[in-house]
Amino acid sequence: MRQPTLQFDKLNAADYNTVASMMKVWTGLESFFAVVSLLQAFALPLFVLFKEIPLRNQEYTLRYIFTSQNALLFSLLLCTSSYFALQAYEDATFDKKSLSLADLLEILVPIFPLLCEALFLYYSWFRSAVVAQLQVTKMTFRVYTYILLISPIIFLTPIVLAFLPHNFISHGTKLSILKICLPIGGTVCILIDLFFTFCFLRLEMQAADVKISTPAYYFVISRYGLIMTLISTITLVFFVTSYFLSVEAQKDPLFLKGIQVWRWYKICGICRDSLICSIPALLFLQKAALLKPGFLSGQLSTRSKLSGYFGTSTR
């Protein structure tokens, strides 16, 4: 999300120094998020080669190295790192950007969250669909599959248009389409998240009430899925809040009312980005958790730790 177009050069010396000091802190935080995501991206191939494949007794072939899930997670980590790097650059040059560079960042910065939404959605589907199929009817599962299949139109349309020349489509039109697709993409993610949440909770409640034999790794997927759904929801709240704060800040470009609104806009942005950084990290942890010997051997379980909160079951 682009920073509000505010006239920092109109600030008095004290307020300007305050803004500059805060920008240094936020640049450091965004840079830290970028480095963390990039390190995870570098660690993923090493994890697959030296940990996952040996534990699964698989061959070192492209089929097992470049799986759909590995490719999606690697791409997600690169996208989040790129997004944070752009945010850090934007913070570091808050009062030095040319108009053309500001326009470019206005298009580029929102594209990466849109890509992250898409990659997270597809990764979650590949990982969690096996649980969802057990909990809903074939018709319901098919409906959500269709939603997933048409979602690339929502996610890819603004990205393709963003790189078309201005004489083909204006900068304002690109922004308008981007602003339309972002909330629609978010809505799709929420629908899929709610669907998975229902499936995860239903699995946990069944394990609490009925003695069933279920692969133990399903409960790991369920537990991490619930945590990531909660984080995604909180992230959306911060995203919406920071958007409205940016609108309020735009109404006062000369800081006639002080820098309070702008400060809260940046604080919400940092909270949002810290949560965005945590999502692929949790996906990485989930991937590692699923390599426990009991899960690899197909161990069955009648309950998970979480199911104890829903009632009592007998092993």
Sequence and secondary structure as in RCSB ss.txt:
>XXXX:A:sequence
MRQPTLQFDKLNAADYNTVASMMKVWTGLESFFAVVSLLQAFALPLFVLFKEIPLRNQEYTLRYIFTSQNALLFS
LLLCTSSYFALQAYEDATFDKKSLSLADLLEILVPIFPLLCEALFLYYSWFRSAVVAQLQVTKMTFRVYTYILLI
SPIIFLTPIVLAFLPHNFISHGTKLSILKICLPIGGTVCILIDLFFTFCFLRLEMQAADVKISTPAYYFVISRYG
LIMTLISTITLVFFVTSYFLSVEAQKDPLFLKGIQVWRWYKICGICRDSLICSIPALLFLQKAALLKPGFLSGQL
STRSKLSGYFGTSTR
>XXXX:A:secstr
       GGGS HHHHHHHHHHHHHHHHHHHHHHHHHHHHHHHHHHHIIIIIHHHTT  SSHHHHS HHHHHHHH
HHHHHHHHHHHHHHHHHTTTT  HHHHHHHHHHHHHHHHHHHHHHHHHHHHHHHHHHHHHS HHHHHHHHHHHHH
HHHHHHHHHHHHTS TTTS HHHHHHHHHHHHHHHHHHHHHHHHHHHHHHHHHHHHHHHS   EEHHHHHHHHHH
HHHHHHHHHHHHHHHHHHHHHHHHHT TT TT SHHHHHHHHHHHHHHHHHHHHHHHHHHHHHHTTSHHHHTT E
ES  TGGGGT     
